Amino acid sequence: MKSTITVSKKVKEVLERKKREMEIKLNKPLSWDEFFQNIFKEEEERIPKLGEEEAEILKELIKEDRKSGEEENLFKYRCTYRYL
């Protein structure tokens, strides 16, 4: 499948420069498909991955934080209401 996207001249120049830099780094010519695949692969590698246990701990911490935030907001509301 082939498609075309329209980008500004400035964006095109940046993409071409980054593609050349990547080709030099890898020491081989790249198609545009290969260039974008490498970009997405690099981006994906930067995203930290959590194990199932770590994800559950993080979810619990977020729940606790939200609950304490709700309690704090309720306290502020009650204090404000008393002084009205």
N, C-alpha and C positions, 0 to 999 in steps of 0.2 A: 504494500500500500504506500502510495506516495502522496505527500501533502505539502502545502506551502503556507508559511505564515508571514505576515507583514510586520516588520519591526522598523523602528527609526534607524537612521544612518548611524547615530551614535551607539545604539545597542548592537547593531551589526558589527561595528568596528570593535567593540569590547568583546563580543563573542569570538570574532576571528582572532583577536589577540590572545584570548584565553585558550583557544583551540591550538594555536601555534605553540604556546607555552607548554601545553600538555603533550603535544607531539614531541617537543624537544625533551621533556622530562621522560617520556616513555621510549624515546628514540625510534619512533615509527609514525608513519602518516595515519591519520584517523579520518573515518567518514564522520559526517555530522551525527549519525546515529550512535556511533561508538563514543564520540565526544560527550553527547548528552547522557548516554548510559554510564559513562565514567563519572560524570558530575553527580548523578543521582546515587550511584554506588558510594561515592565519597561522602555524600550528605547522610546517607543511611548509616554509614559506619560511625559517624559522629554522634548519633542518637544513642544515649545509654540504654542498655537493655536490662530490665529487671527480671529476676526469677519470680516464680509464683509466690514464694514465701515473702520476698521483699515487697512485691506488689500489694499483698494483703496487709503487711505492716504499714505501708504508706497509706493505704485506704483507711485503716483504722486511725492513724494520726490525723488525717484530713477530717474524718468524722468528728474526732474529739475537738479539733481546732474550731470547726464550724459550730459545734455545740457550745463551746465556751464563748465564742463570739456572739451567738444568739442570746446566751445568758447575760453577757455584758450589755448588749443592746436593750434587753428587757429591764435591767437594773437602771440604765440611763433613762429609759422611758418612765419608770416608776418614780425616780427622783425628780424628773422634770414635772410630772403630773402633780406631785405633792406641792410644788412651789407655785402652781398656777392659781 
